[in-house]
């Protein structure tokens, strides 16, 4: 019942917002840059006739493992090793316009979403706490911009959450890295009529629903979380939000407001009273 209510709420909200005049009615209504971003994130299975819009930090690595197993490019979802995010996968953007149009019209289409602030915190902790490439490419630039001393002694591995949010506030949404670009911009739910919108919060149940719908073989299951994975708990998120300047969060929310509203996520509670508790 809870899932049905959530699905109905999302469908009604998407229908109401996407029905407004400036919103795109189809993929070809999108400006070229937005269309390229969308088509780059739509993965194709011709064998099982579905399109999956992958969203970084919403279990997309595990979904890519599932796709590779379904297409015979991977033996098992449990195979260990670094994930290759391109080989063994088919992207809608690599196809001709008529091939794209056919699949958009006839294939089952799904996407998985996550609470926007939780997704941002997950990206922050992963990319700036663990990935040297991101520390060097983005971290060094962030501390250079926002520290009084220009971050001269920083290797980009000590970016604070507040500095990260300031960086997002100053970034053009359409030029953002995919790990923190809004889901709306990645998957364009007004231009693509998704048959199913799954939730990170109900990942196991919703993944099983999709696998059953596409009639995946019984041996294909959604992978378990990796042992090293550090989930973002409600308490962890609240700690970071309550220790970040309230003004900064309020100014950033409009950039992600479509993710909050379209997918029925509540705005974060950052009142002084709540944070004191």
C-alpha positions in Angstrom: 0.0 0.0 0.0 2.8 2.4 0.9 4.5 1.8 -2.4 1.2 2.3 -4.3 0.5 5.6 -2.5 4.1 6.8 -3.2 3.8 5.8 -6.9 0.4 7.6 -7.2 1.8 10.7 -5.5 4.8 10.8 -7.9 2.6 10.2 -11.0 0.2 13.0 -10.0 3.1 15.4 -9.3 4.9 14.6 -12.5 1.7 14.9 -14.5 0.9 18.3 -13.0 4.4 19.8 -13.3 5.3 18.3 -16.6 2.0 19.4 -18.1 3.0 23.1 -17.8 3.9 24.9 -21.0 7.7 25.4 -20.6 8.3 21.7 -19.8 9.5 19.4 -22.5 7.0 16.9 -23.9 9.5 14.6 -25.5 13.2 13.9 -25.9 13.4 15.9 -29.2 12.0 19.0 -27.4 15.2 19.1 -25.3 18.1 21.5 -26.1 21.0 19.5 -27.7 23.1 19.6 -24.5 20.3 18.3 -22.3 19.4 15.6 -24.8 23.0 14.4 -24.9 23.1 14.1 -21.1 19.9 12.2 -21.1 20.8 9.8 -23.9 24.2 9.2 -22.3 22.5 8.0 -19.1 19.9 5.7 -20.8 21.2 2.1 -20.9 19.6 -0.4 -23.3 18.7 -4.0 -23.2 17.4 -5.2 -26.5 17.1 -8.8 -25.3 14.8 -7.8 -22.5 13.4 -4.7 -24.1 14.0 -2.1 -21.5 15.7 1.3 -20.9 17.3 2.1 -17.6 18.3 5.7 -16.7 21.3 5.3 -14.4 21.8 7.9 -11.6 25.2 7.9 -9.9 24.9 7.3 -6.1 21.6 5.5 -6.5 22.9 1.9 -6.7 23.7 2.4 -10.4 26.9 0.2 -10.2 24.8 -2.8 -9.1 22.2 -2.2 -11.8 25.0 -2.1 -14.4 26.2 -5.5 -13.0 22.7 -6.8 -13.5 22.6 -5.5 -17.1 25.9 -7.1 -17.9 24.8 -10.4 -16.6 21.5 -10.2 -18.5 23.4 -9.5 -21.7 26.0 -12.2 -21.1 28.9 -9.8 -20.6 29.4 -10.8 -17.0 29.2 -14.2 -15.4 27.7 -13.2 -12.1 26.6 -10.1 -10.2 29.0 -11.2 -7.5 32.2 -11.1 -9.6 34.8 -9.1 -7.8 36.9 -6.3 -9.3 36.8 -2.7 -10.3 33.6 -1.8 -12.2 34.0 -0.8 -15.8 31.2 1.6 -16.4 31.2 1.4 -20.2 32.3 -2.0 -21.6 29.5 -4.6 -21.9 26.8 -1.8 -21.8 24.8 -0.3 -24.6 23.9 3.4 -24.4 20.9 4.9 -26.2 23.0 7.9 -27.2 25.1 5.6 -29.5 22.1 4.8 -31.7 20.5 6.4 -34.7 17.5 8.8 -34.2 15.0 6.3 -35.5 16.4 3.5 -33.3 16.2 5.9 -30.3 12.6 6.8 -31.1 11.5 3.2 -31.4 13.0 2.1 -28.1 11.6 5.2 -26.2 8.1 4.3 -27.5 8.1 0.5 -27.1 10.5 -0.4 -24.4 9.9 -0.6 -20.6 11.6 2.4 -19.0 12.6 2.7 -15.4 14.8 4.9 -13.1 15.8 4.8 -9.4 15.8 7.9 -7.3 17.1 9.0 -3.9 16.5 11.8 -1.4 18.6 14.7 -2.9 20.5 15.8 0.2 21.3 12.2 1.1 22.6 11.6 -2.4 24.8 14.7 -2.2 26.2 13.6 1.1 26.9 10.1 -0.3 28.7 11.7 -3.3 30.7 14.0 -1.0 31.9 11.3 1.4 32.8 8.9 -1.4 34.5 11.2 -3.9 36.3 13.5 -1.5 36.9 11.0 1.3 38.1 8.0 -0.9 38.8 8.9 -4.5 42.1 10.5 -5.2 41.2 11.5 -8.7 38.2 13.6 -7.5 40.3 15.1 -4.7 42.9 16.3 -7.3 40.4 17.3 -10.0 37.7 19.0 -7.8 38.9 19.1 -4.3 42.0 21.3 -5.0 39.9 23.7 -7.0 37.2 23.9 -4.3 39.6 24.8 -1.5 41.4 27.3 -3.7 38.1 29.1 -4.3 36.7 29.2 -0.8 39.5 29.4 1.6 41.2 32.6 2.6 44.7 31.3 2.1 43.7 29.8 -1.2 44.1 26.2 0.1 47.9 26.3 -0.5 48.5 23.4 1.9 45.6 21.3 0.7 45.8 18.2 -1.5 42.0 18.4 -2.0 41.3 15.6 0.5 40.1 17.9 3.3 37.1 19.6 1.5 34.4 20.3 4.1 30.7 19.6 3.3 30.0 23.3 3.5 32.7 24.1 0.9 31.3 21.4 -1.3 27.8 22.9 -1.1 29.2 26.4 -1.9 30.8 24.9 -4.9 27.5 23.4 -6.0 25.7 26.7 -5.4 28.1 28.4 -7.8 28.0 25.7 -10.5 25.9 25.7 -13.6 23.5 22.7 -13.2 24.0 21.5 -16.8 27.8 21.5 -16.4 27.8 19.6 -13.1 29.6 16.2 -12.7 27.0 13.4 -13.0 27.5 12.4 -9.4 25.9 15.6 -8.1 23.9 16.7 -11.1 20.1 16.8 -10.2 18.3 13.6 -11.2 15.9 15.7 -13.2 18.7 16.9 -15.5 20.2 13.4 -15.8 16.9 11.5 -16.6 14.4 14.2 -17.8 11.2 12.7 -16.4 9.1 15.2 -18.3 10.6 14.2 -21.6 10.6 10.5 -20.9 7.5 8.8 -19.6 9.0 6.2 -17.2 7.0 3.1 -16.5 8.5 2.7 -13.1 10.3 5.0 -10.7 12.0 3.0 -8.0 13.3 4.3 -4.7 16.7 3.9 -3.1 14.9 3.7 0.2 13.0 0.6 -1.0 15.8 -0.7 -3.2 15.4 -4.4 -2.6 11.7 -4.6 -3.1 11.6 -2.2 -6.1 14.6 -4.0 -7.8 12.7 -7.3 -7.5 9.6 -5.7 -9.0 11.7 -4.6 -12.1 13.4 -7.9 -12.5 10.1 -9.7 -12.3 8.5 -7.3 -14.8 11.3 -7.7 -17.4 11.1 -11.5 -16.9 14.8 -11.8 -15.9 16.0 -15.4 -15.4 15.6 -16.7 -11.9 19.4 -16.9 -11.3 19.7 -13.1 -11.9 19.2 -11.2 -8.6 20.0 -7.8 -7.4 23.4 -7.7 -5.7 23.9 -7.4 -2.0 25.6 -4.2 -0.7 29.4 -4.5 -0.7 30.9 -5.1 2.8 32.9 -1.9 2.6 30.0 0.3 1.8 29.2 3.0 4.4 25.5 3.9 4.2 24.3 7.4 4.9 22.0 7.1 7.9 19.3 9.6 8.9 21.5 10.5 11.9 24.6 11.0 9.7 22.7 13.2 7.3 21.2 15.3 10.1 24.7 15.7 11.7 26.1 17.2 8.5 23.1 19.4 7.7 22.9 20.7 11.3 26.6 21.6 11.2 26.4 23.4 7.9 25.3 27.1 7.7 21.5 27.1 7.3 21.6 29.9 4.8 23.8 27.9 2.5 21.4 24.9 2.4 18.4 27.2 1.8 20.2 28.9 -1.1 21.1 25.5 -2.6 17.6 23.9 -2.4 16.2 25.6 -5.5 18.8 23.8 -7.7 17.4 20.5 -6.5 13.8 21.5 -6.0 12.5 19.5 -9.0 14.1 16.3 -7.5 12.3 17.1 -4.2 8.9 17.9 -5.7 8.7 15.4 -8.6 9.8 12.4 -6.5 7.9 13.4 -3.4 10.8 13.9 -1.0 10.4 16.3 2.0 12.7 19.2 2.3 15.4 18.7 5.0 14.5 19.8 8.5 17.2 22.3 9.5 15.4 24.3 12.1 17.4 25.4 15.2 15.0 23.5 17.4 15.3 20.2 15.5 19.1 20.5 15.4 19.3 21.2 19.1 17.6 17.8 19.7 
